[in-house]
Every structure is written in C-alpha cells, then in structure tokens.
C-alpha cells in the first residue's frame, strides 16, 4: 500500500489551536481543516493534527499537498512529505 496514494492540492479552510491541561502542565494542539478535489468529487474534506511548524507556516486559503487513497478519499493526510505515511 506504500505507493497507492495520490497527491492532490488542498486548500486550508480552518486552523484550530487548543490547549489541554494535564497535571501541572499543559499541551498545545494544532489542527488544520482542508478541502481538496478528486475526479469524482470536487469537495472532499479533511482534518488533521499537525505540528507547530506546519501550523505556523500556512494561513487559511493556503495551498497544501494532500495524499489520499483513491478507493477511499476520506483516508487522507496533509503534508505527506513530512509525515510517515503508509500510502
């Protein structure tokens, strides 16, 4: 399955930053919502937790690379070149 994914251009539709408290500390979580087009559907949505570097480097409306499984585009990942993906 390592070579089954297809890359598409996605558009960041929303950025979310949240803070979770645990014990005496807290953790900040960053996520991106995005959409991308495939031959059978012009508007597939995705959402993914991302690192601070990617989060800070894009703005809403920015283009990002999205890799998806053609038989199930809801299985997708943003910024696949910087992630360990199995597709």
Buried (B, 14 or more C-beta within 10 A) or exposed (E): EEEEBBEBEBBBBEBEEEEEEEEEEEEEEBBBBBBBBBEEEEEBBBBBEBEEEBBEEBEEEEEBBBBBBEEEBEBBBBBBEEEEBEB
